[in-house]
Amino acid sequence: MTNISCSIVEVCIFSFENKEPQYLMLRRSLTEKVYPDIWQIVTGSIEQGETAVQGALRELNEETGYVPQKFWIVPHVNTFFSVKYDTLHHTVVFAAQVPPNTNPVLSDEHYQFEWHTIDKAKAMCVWPGQMTALQIVHEFIVSGRKTGSLSEIIL
């Protein structure tokens, strides 16, 4: 029987440059065993004893050095299937606003970063779920719609 797992978190990071939203894309290290050299948003595993929120904040800090100014649960769950492990994964997605004109401090997991408009950031994604997550963050959180105020997590 196929397994179902919810042990992965993703974080869409954005900042404003001259009132225009910019999205952070990270390029995985060439030495990573899983998906080396792809562009992605922050992605990581929830550790034993952590909540999804705790895991997302930890991954955000570990992979970029950022502590968010504002933080949201995104009204989207990324879902994918692993043939190798016969597992359906549900990935909880978050959004983080970080200070303008700052750069991340990358962990060994990534070797490059770039800030981009929503269209360019989505075009860099390999996985449709991450493209969708970025679009939902852009339309429902960054744009200032009511969704943002309803889904903000006060830290």
Backbone as CSV, one residue per row, in Angstrom:
resi,resn,N_x,N_y,N_z,CA_x,CA_y,CA_z,C_x,C_y,C_z
1,MET,0.838,-1.185,0.000,0.000,0.000,0.000,0.881,1.245,0.000
2,THR,0.519,2.238,-0.762,1.243,3.494,-0.866,1.221,4.246,0.456
3,ASN,2.378,4.816,0.816,2.503,5.613,2.030,2.098,7.054,1.743
4,ILE,1.670,7.741,2.780,1.388,9.179,2.693,2.227,9.867,3.759
5,SER,2.935,10.934,3.357,3.840,11.615,4.276,3.662,13.125,4.177
6,CYS,3.759,13.780,5.313,3.759,15.249,5.366,4.944,15.651,6.227
7,SER,6.145,15.573,5.636,7.360,15.840,6.396,8.278,16.852,5.706
8,ILE,7.761,17.546,4.708,8.557,18.523,3.962,7.871,19.887,4.029
9,VAL,8.690,20.928,4.118,8.190,22.300,4.090,8.904,23.060,2.978
10,GLU,8.215,24.058,2.457,8.797,24.970,1.477,8.490,26.387,1.934
11,VAL,9.410,27.305,1.626,9.218,28.708,1.999,9.516,29.586,0.793
12,CYS,8.530,30.355,0.363,8.697,31.356,-0.689,9.139,32.647,-0.013
13,ILE,10.305,33.131,-0.374,10.863,34.336,0.238,10.699,35.502,-0.732
14,PHE,10.225,36.615,-0.198,10.108,37.814,-1.029,10.534,39.039,-0.241
15,SER,10.844,40.076,-1.005,11.196,41.371,-0.455,10.706,42.410,-1.457
16,PHE,10.709,43.645,-1.053,10.277,44.711,-1.957,11.470,45.579,-2.328
17,GLU,11.613,45.827,-3.625,12.626,46.737,-4.125,11.890,47.832,-4.889
18,ASN,11.933,49.051,-4.369,11.173,50.163,-4.960,9.694,49.800,-5.106
19,LYS,9.129,49.236,-4.072,7.713,48.851,-3.986,7.333,47.677,-4.894
20,GLU,8.313,47.088,-5.588,8.052,45.944,-6.457,8.532,44.663,-5.766
21,PRO,7.698,43.624,-5.724,8.118,42.388,-5.080,9.190,41.656,-5.885
22,GLN,10.159,41.152,-5.171,11.229,40.336,-5.739,11.246,39.021,-4.961
23,TYR,11.477,37.932,-5.662,11.431,36.594,-5.069,12.819,35.976,-5.099
24,LEU,13.178,35.337,-3.999,14.502,34.733,-3.876,14.497,33.316,-4.426
25,MET,15.415,33.064,-5.347,15.609,31.725,-5.888,17.003,31.247,-5.490
26,LEU,17.076,29.979,-5.103,18.319,29.377,-4.641,18.735,28.260,-5.592
27,ARG,20.014,28.163,-5.855,20.529,27.111,-6.738,21.239,26.057,-5.901
28,ARG,20.731,24.828,-6.015,21.269,23.725,-5.212,22.721,23.427,-5.575
29,SER,23.463,23.033,-4.568,24.865,22.702,-4.735,25.043,21.564,-5.741
30,LEU,26.145,21.588,-6.437,26.478,20.525,-7.394,26.728,19.194,-6.703
31,THR,27.018,19.252,-5.396,27.320,18.019,-4.659,26.100,17.411,-3.963
32,GLU,24.950,18.078,-4.063,23.733,17.533,-3.451,23.349,16.223,-4.135
33,LYS,22.948,15.228,-3.342,22.565,13.922,-3.894,21.231,13.986,-4.627
34,VAL,20.324,14.805,-4.127,18.997,14.918,-4.717,18.897,16.238,-5.481
35,TYR,18.653,16.159,-6.759,18.426,17.309,-7.633,19.533,18.369,-7.564
36,PRO,20.789,17.977,-7.818,21.857,18.980,-7.818,21.654,20.002,-8.927
37,ASP,22.069,21.229,-8.658,22.143,22.323,-9.621,20.791,22.826,-10.134
38,ILE,19.694,22.532,-9.420,18.411,23.106,-9.842,18.124,24.364,-9.031
39,TRP,17.302,25.237,-9.605,16.836,26.428,-8.909,15.573,26.064,-8.140
40,GLN,15.443,26.595,-6.933,14.297,26.262,-6.102,14.055,27.336,-5.056
41,ILE,12.928,27.201,-4.362,12.665,27.996,-3.168,13.217,27.193,-1.988
42,VAL,13.221,27.758,-0.799,13.684,27.022,0.381,12.846,25.757,0.524
43,THR,13.528,24.638,0.683,12.870,23.343,0.810,13.622,22.510,1.826
44,GLY,12.896,21.855,2.725,13.566,21.003,3.698,12.605,20.117,4.449
45,SER,13.172,19.303,5.300,12.393,18.324,6.061,12.055,18.832,7.451
46,ILE,10.900,18.430,7.912,10.502,18.690,9.300,11.212,17.647,10.156
47,GLU,11.894,18.091,11.186,12.626,17.172,12.059,11.707,16.603,13.132
48,GLN,12.134,15.482,13.692,11.378,14.820,14.760,11.083,15.806,15.890
49,GLY,9.829,15.897,16.286,9.427,16.763,17.388,9.102,18.189,16.980
50,GLU,9.317,18.547,15.707,9.011,19.894,15.240,7.608,19.969,14.669
51,THR,7.028,21.153,14.737,5.815,21.433,13.977,6.250,21.886,12.583
52,ALA,5.311,21.971,11.671,5.631,22.460,10.330,6.148,23.899,10.390
53,VAL,5.539,24.730,11.231,5.988,26.129,11.365,7.421,26.171,11.880
54,GLN,7.725,25.396,12.908,9.088,25.377,13.446,10.097,24.897,12.406
55,GLY,9.716,23.864,11.656,10.601,23.344,10.624,10.846,24.364,9.520
56,ALA,9.795,25.071,9.113,9.935,26.078,8.061,10.837,27.227,8.517
57,LEU,10.647,27.698,9.734,11.490,28.782,10.252,12.944,28.335,10.392
58,ARG,13.151,27.114,10.836,14.520,26.584,10.961,15.165,26.463,9.577
59,GLU,14.443,25.866,8.618,14.989,25.711,7.263,15.282,27.068,6.636
60,LEU,14.389,28.020,6.813,14.593,29.371,6.307,15.903,29.943,6.833
61,ASN,16.110,29.822,8.129,17.320,30.356,8.749,18.563,29.568,8.339
62,GLU,18.467,28.236,8.317,19.631,27.416,7.946,20.071,27.659,6.509
63,GLU,19.119,27.779,5.596,19.459,27.883,4.179,19.769,29.301,3.731
64,THR,19.286,30.308,4.471,19.473,31.698,4.026,19.994,32.650,5.098
65,GLY,19.921,32.247,6.356,20.304,33.142,7.448,19.216,34.134,7.831
66,TYR,18.091,34.102,7.135,17.031,35.068,7.402,16.143,34.665,8.580
67,VAL,15.722,35.689,9.302,14.607,35.613,10.241,13.556,36.521,9.621
68,PRO,12.360,36.017,9.351,11.397,36.811,8.575,10.856,38.016,9.331
69,GLN,10.583,39.090,8.583,9.868,40.241,9.133,8.405,39.874,9.335
70,LYS,7.853,39.137,8.367,6.482,38.647,8.415,6.492,37.231,7.865
71,PHE,5.502,36.433,8.297,5.486,35.010,7.948,4.044,34.551,7.770
72,TRP,3.785,33.759,6.747,2.428,33.310,6.434,2.388,31.816,6.139
73,ILE,1.253,31.208,6.423,0.934,29.899,5.875,0.276,30.184,4.523
74,VAL,0.710,29.502,3.503,0.187,29.729,2.156,-0.997,28.793,1.921
75,PRO,-2.089,29.290,1.349,-3.245,28.438,1.102,-3.010,27.505,-0.097
76,HIS,-1.984,26.667,0.059,-1.593,25.719,-0.987,-0.770,24.610,-0.342
77,VAL,-1.034,23.389,-0.708,-0.205,22.258,-0.289,0.360,21.642,-1.556
78,ASN,1.672,21.613,-1.640,2.336,21.008,-2.788,2.304,19.495,-2.604
79,THR,1.938,18.767,-3.632,1.838,17.316,-3.553,2.652,16.687,-4.677
80,PHE,3.445,15.663,-4.321,4.184,14.924,-5.338,4.337,13.474,-4.898
81,PHE,4.600,12.612,-5.868,4.719,11.188,-5.604,6.151,10.727,-5.841
82,SER,6.711,9.968,-4.887,8.036,9.376,-5.018,7.878,7.903,-5.385
83,VAL,8.262,7.561,-6.588,8.193,6.166,-7.031,9.160,5.317,-6.213
84,LYS,10.352,5.849,-5.952,11.392,5.111,-5.224,10.897,4.630,-3.865
85,TYR,10.142,5.490,-3.155,9.668,5.149,-1.808,8.182,4.816,-1.770
86,ASP,7.522,4.797,-2.934,6.090,4.531,-3.023,5.329,5.392,-2.012
87,THR,5.644,6.691,-2.061,5.094,7.615,-1.069,4.522,8.858,-1.744
88,LEU,3.332,9.223,-1.309,2.709,10.473,-1.712,3.074,11.514,-0.659
89,HIS,3.773,12.554,-1.081,4.231,13.600,-0.161,3.330,14.817,-0.262
90,HIS,2.930,15.333,0.891,2.224,16.606,0.982,3.191,17.597,1.623
91,THR,3.460,18.672,0.918,4.426,19.661,1.383,3.702,20.924,1.816
92,VAL,3.906,21.325,3.064,3.299,22.533,3.601,4.119,23.727,3.102
93,VAL,3.434,24.756,2.609,4.106,25.907,2.006,3.887,27.160,2.866
94,PHE,4.959,27.914,3.036,4.936,29.150,3.806,5.490,30.279,2.946
95,ALA,5.259,31.509,3.369,5.838,32.691,2.732,6.525,33.516,3.803
96,ALA,7.654,34.116,3.428,8.419,34.940,4.361,8.815,36.238,3.680
97,GLN,8.515,37.344,4.344,9.004,38.637,3.873,10.275,38.952,4.635
98,VAL,11.313,39.357,3.896,12.593,39.698,4.502,12.938,41.145,4.161
99,PRO,13.888,41.735,4.887,14.212,43.148,4.658,14.712,43.401,3.236
100,PRO,14.390,44.589,2.696,14.873,44.940,1.358,16.383,45.149,1.341
101,ASN,16.957,44.981,0.168,18.380,45.247,-0.050,19.284,44.431,0.859
102,THR,18.890,43.203,1.145,19.731,42.292,1.918,19.937,41.033,1.084
103,ASN,21.024,40.351,1.355,21.308,39.111,0.657,21.387,37.962,1.644
104,PRO,20.985,36.773,1.217,21.032,35.623,2.111,22.463,35.173,2.375
105,VAL,22.630,34.486,3.483,23.881,33.796,3.792,23.589,32.328,3.522
106,LEU,24.133,31.811,2.419,23.789,30.470,1.980,24.500,29.382,2.776
107,SER,23.779,28.293,2.985,24.385,27.100,3.573,25.105,26.339,2.453
108,ASP,25.730,25.226,2.814,26.410,24.399,1.817,25.436,23.757,0.835
109,GLU,24.155,23.782,1.159,23.142,23.164,0.305,22.931,23.928,-1.004
110,HIS,23.281,25.218,-1.008,23.117,26.054,-2.197,24.406,26.810,-2.472
111,TYR,24.630,27.145,-3.746,25.840,27.889,-4.071,25.569,29.201,-4.806
112,GLN,24.300,29.481,-5.094,23.987,30.721,-5.802,22.577,31.167,-5.434
113,PHE,22.353,32.475,-5.463,21.015,33.017,-5.252,20.793,34.151,-6.229
114,GLU,19.529,34.394,-6.533,19.150,35.528,-7.360,17.778,36.013,-6.926
115,TRP,17.577,37.318,-6.990,16.272,37.932,-6.739,15.621,38.224,-8.076
116,HIS,14.327,37.873,-8.215,13.654,38.048,-9.500,12.198,38.461,-9.340
117,THR,11.652,38.967,-10.445,10.210,39.214,-10.532,9.497,37.871,-10.458
118,ILE,8.195,37.904,-10.244,7.422,36.669,-10.142,7.546,35.831,-11.416
119,ASP,7.463,36.439,-12.572,7.520,35.673,-13.820,8.867,34.987,-14.015
120,LYS,9.944,35.686,-13.740,11.281,35.091,-13.878,11.496,34.000,-12.829
121,ALA,11.062,34.237,-11.600,11.224,33.224,-10.541,10.478,31.945,-10.914
122,LYS,9.253,32.084,-11.378,8.472,30.906,-11.776,9.138,30.180,-12.941
123,ALA,9.700,30.919,-13.882,10.347,30.311,-15.044,11.590,29.513,-14.649
124,MET,12.211,29.853,-13.525,13.405,29.145,-13.067,13.074,27.827,-12.370
125,CYS,11.850,27.686,-11.909,11.452,26.486,-11.164,11.431,25.253,-12.064
126,VAL,11.815,24.144,-11.511,11.735,22.855,-12.194,10.381,22.214,-11.932
127,TRP,9.878,22.365,-10.714,8.680,21.658,-10.273,7.439,22.550,-10.364
128,PRO,6.368,22.041,-10.970,5.119,22.809,-11.096,4.554,23.260,-9.747
129,GLY,4.703,22.447,-8.714,4.190,22.817,-7.395,4.846,24.063,-6.845
130,GLN,6.148,24.246,-7.103,6.832,25.450,-6.638,6.420,26.666,-7.469
131,MET,6.189,26.465,-8.760,5.679,27.560,-9.599,4.320,28.017,-9.083
132,THR,3.468,27.049,-8.789,2.128,27.360,-8.280,2.219,28.064,-6.937
133,ALA,3.088,27.577,-6.057,3.251,28.201,-4.739,3.659,29.659,-4.880
134,LEU,4.632,29.942,-5.740,5.057,31.327,-5.954,3.911,32.188,-6.468
135,GLN,3.140,31.659,-7.407,2.025,32.423,-7.968,0.973,32.726,-6.900
136,ILE,0.677,31.745,-6.052,-0.313,31.952,-4.994,0.195,32.981,-3.980
137,VAL,1.467,32.897,-3.625,2.044,33.900,-2.716,1.917,35.284,-3.343
138,HIS,2.243,35.391,-4.612,2.187,36.680,-5.299,0.764,37.243,-5.342
139,GLU,-0.188,36.409,-5.712,-1.571,36.865,-5.898,-2.332,37.086,-4.590
140,PHE,-2.074,36.258,-3.593,-2.921,36.285,-2.409,-2.256,36.834,-1.150
141,ILE,-0.932,36.948,-1.136,-0.253,37.475,0.057,0.460,38.785,-0.275
142,VAL,1.347,38.757,-1.259,2.141,39.940,-1.602,1.268,41.074,-2.121
143,SER,0.211,40.744,-2.836,-0.654,41.761,-3.441,-1.478,42.538,-2.423
144,GLY,-1.505,42.071,-1.178,-2.250,42.772,-0.143,-3.706,42.352,-0.025
145,ARG,-4.091,41.255,-0.659,-5.474,40.784,-0.551,-5.765,40.301,0.863
146,LYS,-7.005,40.152,1.185,-7.464,39.748,2.523,-6.815,38.435,2.975
147,THR,-6.507,37.561,2.021,-5.866,36.284,2.352,-4.618,36.483,3.204
148,GLY,-3.844,37.506,2.872,-2.613,37.771,3.603,-2.855,38.039,5.074
149,SER,-3.831,38.880,5.378,-4.103,39.194,6.785,-4.692,37.990,7.519
150,LEU,-5.419,37.152,6.808,-6.034,35.982,7.443,-5.060,34.831,7.647
151,SER,-3.983,34.781,6.843,-3.072,33.642,6.935,-1.724,33.997,7.554
152,GLU,-1.572,35.239,8.011,-0.307,35.624,8.635,-0.126,34.907,9.973
153,ILE,1.085,34.462,10.206,1.449,33.834,11.476,2.233,34.867,12.265
154,ILE,1.715,35.248,13.405,2.390,36.237,14.248,3.470,35.512,15.062
155,LEU,4.685,35.915,14.847,5.828,35.252,15.522,6.151,35.924,16.834
